[in-house]
Amino acid sequence: MDKAINTKLPEILIDKSIEIISFSTFYIYNFVSSYDGRFEAHKQLELIYVAEGEHAVINNGKEYILKKGQAFLHSPFSTHKDKTVKDNSKVYITSFSCVSNDLPILFDKVISFNKEEQFIINEVFEYAAKYLYLEDIYTYYSGKNPVMNKNVPYGIFQIMKNKMELLFINLISSYSQNNKNEDTLTSGDKLTNDIINILNRMKSNKFSLDLIADELNYSKNYLCGHFKKETGQTISQYFYTLKINEAKKLLSNTNESISAISNQLSFINVQYFSLLFKKVVGVTPSAWRLYAKKNLFY
């Protein structure tokens, strides 16, 4: 037998775009039409997916209506709750911890799943219903946690982890390719989008409703009423959400001090900035920076 040649093979290093490190919950609920939940906030991310009907989520004071095939990813420590819209809804809920540079692009917004993504999420929750619980979790919401099955098949959690990671890779890729902007409404209303464009230009400055009214040649009262009707928010609420989103980016991607970021975004003072940031995000600017710098989202 010829002597083997010691050949060095090339290696392709695997970049971990997203790594789920633990799951906390898997629920499948048929919510009754009268359901209106309680507010909660926690360090884990929470994904809500509507399998049937329509469902509403309240996130940091804003209501989002999810239709069949749509989902919502709550960011860490966001204050949120669920409620049914009109009829019963079948909803998948999972909370988890992960490491990712890119996942925040999906935080706190309505996400529409394509056919492949719907197949993946249905498959994951079929595993949850079949293997993870000793009792039926296809029940009306009662507030009672299902009893976990300790004798799960070999490798089932890794299979579910891999499928969820594939799901998020697909979603992030689709979101980036479609050039979606988290600060842009998709209502199709021209005046609303004109206001939002001005707010985006203004987000490093102080709020001025007079400036918006002058530029668009509408009265302030008309603009306020129209924007509230279209978005469910006041113009100033939307403006300060833009500011906080910009602050999150600066905290994540720069080493500027919190005081400097406050000044850069024209807040009255750093104390007001910190209070508003915590009210909107759920944690202080320094805590957010700590999570973001480590790319660790709980």
C-alpha positions in Angstrom: 0.0 0.0 0.0 1.4 3.4 -1.0 2.3 5.8 1.8 -0.5 8.5 2.2 0.4 12.0 1.3 -0.2 14.6 4.0 -2.3 17.1 2.1 -3.5 20.3 3.6 -7.0 20.9 2.4 -8.4 24.4 2.1 -10.9 25.5 4.8 -13.9 27.7 4.3 -14.6 29.4 7.6 -18.3 29.7 8.5 -19.5 33.1 9.4 -22.2 32.8 12.0 -24.8 35.4 10.8 -27.1 34.4 13.6 -26.8 31.9 16.4 -29.6 31.0 18.7 -28.2 30.1 22.0 -31.3 29.1 24.0 -35.1 28.9 23.8 -37.3 30.0 26.7 -40.8 29.3 25.4 -42.9 27.7 22.5 -46.6 28.4 22.6 -49.4 27.7 20.1 -52.6 29.5 21.2 -56.0 29.9 19.8 -56.9 33.3 21.3 -60.6 34.0 21.9 -62.1 37.1 20.4 -62.3 38.9 23.8 -58.7 38.3 24.7 -56.7 41.4 25.9 -53.4 40.4 27.6 -51.2 42.0 30.2 -48.1 44.1 29.5 -44.8 42.4 30.0 -41.1 43.1 29.3 -38.2 40.7 29.4 -34.6 40.3 28.2 -35.4 37.5 25.7 -36.5 38.3 22.2 -40.1 37.2 21.4 -41.5 36.3 18.0 -45.2 36.4 17.4 -46.5 34.7 14.2 -50.2 34.6 13.1 -51.1 31.3 11.6 -54.8 32.0 11.3 -57.0 35.1 11.6 -55.8 38.5 12.7 -54.0 39.5 15.9 -52.8 42.7 17.5 -49.6 43.4 19.4 -49.0 46.5 21.4 -45.3 47.4 21.5 -44.0 50.4 23.4 -47.4 52.1 23.2 -48.0 51.5 19.5 -50.6 49.0 18.2 -49.7 46.8 15.2 -52.3 44.6 13.4 -50.9 41.3 12.2 -52.7 39.3 9.5 -52.2 35.6 8.6 -48.6 35.0 7.5 -47.3 38.0 9.4 -45.1 38.2 12.4 -43.6 40.7 14.9 -40.2 40.4 16.7 -40.2 42.2 20.1 -36.8 43.7 20.9 -35.2 43.1 24.4 -37.1 44.8 27.2 -39.7 46.3 24.9 -43.0 46.7 26.8 -45.6 44.6 25.0 -48.9 42.7 25.1 -51.3 40.8 22.8 -54.9 41.1 22.0 -57.4 39.7 19.4 -58.7 42.0 16.8 -62.3 40.7 16.2 -62.4 36.9 15.7 -60.4 34.1 17.2 -56.8 33.9 16.1 -54.2 31.1 16.0 -50.9 32.4 17.1 -47.4 31.0 17.5 -45.1 32.5 20.2 -41.5 31.7 20.9 -39.0 33.6 23.1 -35.3 33.0 22.7 -31.7 34.4 23.2 -29.3 34.8 20.3 -26.1 36.4 19.0 -26.4 38.4 15.8 -25.1 41.6 14.2 -28.0 41.8 11.8 -31.1 40.7 13.6 -32.0 44.1 15.0 -33.1 45.1 11.5 -36.2 43.0 12.2 -37.0 44.4 15.6 -40.3 46.0 16.5 -42.0 45.9 13.1 -44.5 43.9 11.1 -42.8 41.2 9.1 -44.5 39.4 6.2 -43.4 35.8 5.6 -43.2 34.3 2.1 -44.3 30.7 1.4 -40.9 29.2 2.3 -40.7 31.1 5.6 -44.3 30.1 6.5 -43.4 26.5 5.8 -40.3 26.7 8.2 -42.2 28.4 11.1 -45.1 25.8 10.8 -42.6 23.0 10.8 -40.8 24.3 13.9 -44.1 24.6 15.8 -45.2 21.2 14.7 -42.1 19.8 16.3 -42.9 21.8 19.5 -46.5 20.4 19.6 -45.4 16.8 18.8 -42.3 16.4 20.9 -41.8 19.1 23.5 -45.0 19.0 25.6 -46.9 16.3 27.5 -50.2 18.1 27.1 -52.0 19.6 24.2 -50.9 23.2 23.5 -53.5 23.8 20.8 -55.8 25.3 23.5 -57.4 28.6 24.3 -55.1 30.9 26.2 -55.4 30.2 29.9 -52.3 31.7 31.3 -51.0 28.3 32.3 -47.7 27.1 31.0 -47.7 23.7 29.2 -45.8 20.9 30.9 -42.5 20.1 29.2 -41.7 16.6 28.0 -38.3 15.5 29.4 -38.0 12.6 26.9 -37.6 14.5 23.7 -36.1 12.8 20.6 -32.4 13.0 20.0 -31.2 16.3 18.4 -34.7 17.8 18.3 -33.7 21.1 19.9 -30.8 21.5 17.4 -33.1 20.8 14.5 -35.5 23.5 15.7 -32.6 25.9 16.4 -31.2 25.3 12.9 -34.6 25.9 11.2 -35.2 29.1 13.2 -31.7 30.4 12.2 -32.5 29.6 8.6 -35.8 31.4 9.0 -34.1 34.6 10.3 -31.4 34.4 7.6 -34.1 34.3 4.9 -36.0 37.2 6.6 -32.9 39.4 7.0 -31.8 38.7 3.4 -35.2 39.5 2.0 -35.4 42.7 4.1 -32.0 43.9 2.9 -32.7 43.0 -0.8 -36.0 44.8 -0.8 -34.3 47.9 0.6 -36.9 48.3 3.3 -36.4 51.2 5.6 -37.5 50.9 9.2 -38.3 54.7 9.2 -40.6 54.6 6.2 -44.3 53.9 6.2 -45.8 51.7 3.6 -49.3 53.2 3.7 -48.9 54.7 0.2 -50.2 58.1 1.4 -48.2 60.8 -0.2 -48.7 63.5 2.5 -47.9 61.1 5.3 -44.7 60.0 3.5 -43.8 63.7 2.8 -44.1 64.4 6.5 -41.9 61.4 7.4 -39.3 62.4 4.9 -39.1 65.8 6.6 -38.9 64.2 10.0 -36.0 62.0 8.8 -34.2 65.2 7.7 -34.9 66.8 11.0 -34.0 64.0 13.4 -30.7 65.5 14.4 -32.4 68.8 15.1 -35.2 70.0 17.4 -38.8 69.3 16.5 -40.6 72.1 14.6 -44.2 71.6 13.5 -44.1 75.2 12.0 -41.2 74.1 9.7 -43.2 71.1 8.4 -46.4 73.2 7.9 -44.5 75.9 6.0 -42.7 73.4 3.7 -45.9 71.4 2.9 -48.2 74.5 2.8 -50.8 72.9 5.1 -52.1 74.1 8.4 -50.6 72.5 11.6 -54.0 71.3 12.7 -54.7 69.5 9.4 -51.2 67.9 9.3 -51.6 66.6 12.9 -55.0 65.2 12.3 -54.1 63.6 9.0 -50.9 62.0 10.3 -52.7 60.7 13.4 -55.4 59.1 11.3 -52.9 57.4 8.9 -50.3 56.2 11.5 -52.0 56.1 14.9 -49.3 58.3 16.2 -48.8 62.0 16.6 -46.1 63.7 14.5 -44.0 64.4 17.6 -44.3 60.8 18.8 -43.1 59.5 15.4 -40.3 62.1 15.4 -38.9 61.1 18.8 -39.1 57.4 17.8 -36.9 58.3 14.9 -34.5 60.1 17.3 -34.3 57.1 19.6 -33.8 54.7 16.6 -30.9 56.9 15.5 -29.5 57.0 19.1 -29.6 53.2 19.1 -27.5 53.1 16.0 -25.0 55.6 17.4 -24.7 53.7 20.6 -24.2 50.4 18.8 -21.7 51.6 16.1 -19.7 54.4 17.7 -17.8 55.1 20.9 -19.3 58.6 21.3 -20.3 59.3 24.9 -24.0 59.3 25.8 -23.8 63.0 26.5 -22.2 63.6 23.0 -25.0 61.5 21.4 -27.6 63.5 23.3 -26.1 66.8 22.0 -25.7 65.4 18.5 -29.4 64.6 18.4 -30.4 68.0 19.9 -32.0 66.7 23.1 -32.6 69.3 25.8 -30.1 67.6 28.1 -28.6 64.1 28.7 -31.0 63.5 31.6 -34.1 63.9 29.3 -32.4 61.8 26.6 -31.8 59.0 29.1 -35.3 59.1 30.5 -36.9 59.1 27.0 -34.6 56.3 25.8 -35.5 54.1 28.7 -39.2 54.8 28.3 -39.1 53.8 24.6 -36.6 51.0 24.6 -37.0 49.7 28.1 -33.4 50.0 29.2 -30.9 52.8 29.7 -28.6 54.0 26.8 -25.6 52.5 28.6 -27.4 49.1 29.0 -28.4 49.1 25.3 -24.8 49.8 24.3 -23.6 46.9 26.4 -26.0 44.5 24.7 -25.3 45.9 21.2 -21.6 45.9 21.5 -21.6 42.2 22.4 -24.2 41.5 19.7 -26.0 39.6 22.4 -29.8 39.9 22.3 -31.8 38.4 25.1 
